[in-house]
Amino acid sequence: MADDMVGTGHTVDSRPRALVGWRMLSLLYDLLPVIALWFLVAVPFILLDAALHGDVRHNIAPYSVLWWMQWLACWGATGLYATLSWRRGGQTLGMRPWRLRVTDVVGETPAWRTLWMRYGIGCLSLVAAGAGFWWAWFDRDRLTWHDRYSGTRTLRMPKRGLRAADAGGDRVADD
């Protein structure tokens, strides 16, 4: 594919695509910082609810305006976490241990609009019982819904660690 050429002469398709299992592990790992972020986002809403009702021993009423505002703020904060991470280094915290990286089809950093589209479609995919992730098992290019429709790719990068191959100082990739 001519449009998949990277500046180094390699195609993005020559790098291994991230398997569904690696993606699920990444999402599970990312749940930890996201929950911490949700705690921070929820504080102003809890304080506002306590001020409005004068009672700190109850929860925000389910499906109330304040409840919807809180969840919308949490969804937006999660989107900021994901898109900022993908834009800055191509990875969220959960993607790092498994060496996953988000790129566009030519291996470059995707545009903001593309990343937000990826996030939105990824959320819809999760709401649909992860169908968009499981789709990667059947897709000829192993792409998820959010990869395919946003024009992004999730790649598994090679290990960076190098070890000495011999006493002469030649070094080879450790994979």
N, C-alpha and C positions, 0 to 999 in steps of 0.2 A: 504494500500500500504506500503510495507516494506521499500521502498526507500524514503518514505516521512517522516520518523521518525526524530524528533528533539531530541536533547539531554535531554529534559525535559520529554520525554515520550509522548508528544503531536505530532500529525502529523500537517504538514503545512496545509493540507486540512481541519483540524478542525477549523482553523481560517477563518474568513469571507473574501472572495475575494472582491476586490474593484469593485463596480458597475461602469458601463460606465459613469453615471452621475458624480460620484466622480472624475473619471479620467479626464473628460472634464473640470470640475471646476479647477482641478489641473493644466491642460495645460493652461487654461485661466490665472490663477494666475501666472504661470511660464513665461507667455509672457512678463510680466512687467520687470523682471530682464534681460530677454533675449534681449529685445529691448534696454535696457541701455547698455548691453554688445555689441550689434551691433553698437551702436553709437561710443563706444570706438574703436572698431575694424575698423570702417570706416574712422576714422580720418587720419591715415597715407595714405590711398588711395586717400582721398580728397586732402590732401596736395601734394601728388605726381602728381595728375592730374592738380592741379593749377600750380605747377612748370613746368610741361611739356607744358601746353597750355598758361600759362601766364594770364589766365582769371579765376577769382574766382566766376564769376556770371553764371556759367553753371554747369550742372550735368555731371557726368561721362557718356560717351556715352553708351547707352544700347547695350548689347551684344559685347562690346569691350573686349579685353584681360584684361584690368584693371577691368572692370565690373565683369567678370567671376572670377577673382582672389579675388575681394572683397567678392562676395557671397560665394566662397569656404572657405574663411577665416571666414566668419560669421557662416557658417555651422559647420566648425571645432571648433570654439569657443563655439558654442552651445553644441556640442558633449562633449567638455571638461567640460563644466558646468554640464551637465547631468551625465556623467560617474563619474566625481570626487565626485559629490554629492551622487550618489548611492553607490559608493565605501566607502566613509567616514562614512556616517550615514544611508544609505539606502533610503534617501529622498532628493528631491530637495526642494527649498523654497515653491513651490506651493503644494507639497505633505503634508507638515506639518499641515496646518489647518484642513485637512480632514483625518489625521492620516494614510496616505498611506505609505507603505514601500515596497521596492524591495528586494527580497531575491532569492536564488536559490531554487531548489525543496526540499532541506532538511532544509531550514530556515537559511542558512549561507549567508555571503556576497559573491556575485558572483565574478568570476574572471574578469579581465580587458577585455579579449577577448569576454567574454560573454556579458559584458555591452556594448561594442562597437557594437556587433551584434544586441543587443536589440535596441540601438539607431538607427542604420542603417535601420532595418526593421520597426521600429516605424516611421521613416521619410517616407519610402515608403508607409506605411499605411496612413499617413496624405496626401501624394500626391494623393493617390487613393481615395480622398474624405472621408478619415477617415474609409474606409471599414474595415481595420484591427481592429479598435476599436469597430465598430458596430458589428463585428463578435462575440464579447464576449456575445452578446444577444442570439446567437444560439449555442455557444460552450457548450458542456456538463459540462465542468469545469469552465465556464465563463472566459476563457483565451482569450486574444487578440492575434493577429498574432505574435507580438514581444515577448509576454510571452511564447507562445507555441514553437516557433522556436529557441529562445535563452535559453530555459530551466529555465526561471525566473518566479517569481510570484509577483503580486502586491497585497498585503494584506492590509486590514483595521485593524489597531491595536486598542485595547480597550483604553478607556480613562484612563489616569494616575491619574486624580484627585480623591481623596478619601474624604469621609465625615464621620464624627462620626455617627455611627448607634445608639448609645445610650450613656448615661452618663458614662457607664462602660469603655469606651475607645475602644470598638470593632470598627473596621473600615471595610467598605465594598466598593467595586468598585462603582463609580458614572457613570453609563452608561445609 
